[in-house]
Amino acid sequence: MPIYTFHLRRPDGAPGSFEAYELICDQVAAAQATVLLEQHMSASQVEVFDQERAVLSRSRLGAATIKVNA
């Protein structure tokens, strides 16, 4: 299973915290991103990566932006 990294950012864009989880797929990682935003009230955004591949970026007030590598 891939190890997804979650980079939580504060409203000014500065790094807030970092977490990593072994998850089965991108959809589970997207759900975990939502959970982390709910748990970390100081974070306004979370960016999710599978190694160097950007999976998604989700803001507290907006929808997820899925990143596709071309």
N, C-alpha and C positions, 0 to 999 in steps of 0.2 A: 504494500500500500504506500502511496506517496505521502510525504511529510509536507503539509501545508504550513506556511508561515503567515502570520497575521500581524500587520504593522498598524497599530492604533495611533492616530494623530490628533493633536489638540486643535482647537479652532484656528490658531495662528499657523497651522501647518507643521509645527514642530513635533518631533516624535514624542509619543507619550509612553507607550510600552510595546512589547513584542511577545508574541506567544506562538507556539508551534504544536501541531497536532497531526498524528497519523490518521488519515481519513480515506475513505474508499473512493470518493469522486468529487468533482467540482461542485455538484449540487449540494452535497453534505457540507462542503467548505463554505458555500454561500449561506447555508442555514447557520453555521457556526459563526460567521461574520455578524449576523443579526444578533445572536446571543451575546457576543462580545460587546457590541455597541450598547446593549441593554445593561450589561454588567459594569461597563466603564463609562460612567456618566460624564467624565471629563473629556472623553474622546468625541470628536465630531465626525471622524472618518476612519474607515479601516480599509487597508489594501491587502489583498490576498495573493500569495505567490505559491506556485509549485516549482521548487528550485528557482530558476531564473524566469520561468514563464509567469507572466502576469495573468492572474485568473479573473479578478474583479476588484473594483473599487466601489465601496458603498459609503454614502454619507448618511448621517443621522436623519436629515430632513428630506433626502432625495432617494431616488431609485438607484439600484445597482447599475454600474456601468461594466458590462462584460468586455474584457479585453481579448481580442483575437490576434494572434501572431500570424502575419502573412508570410 
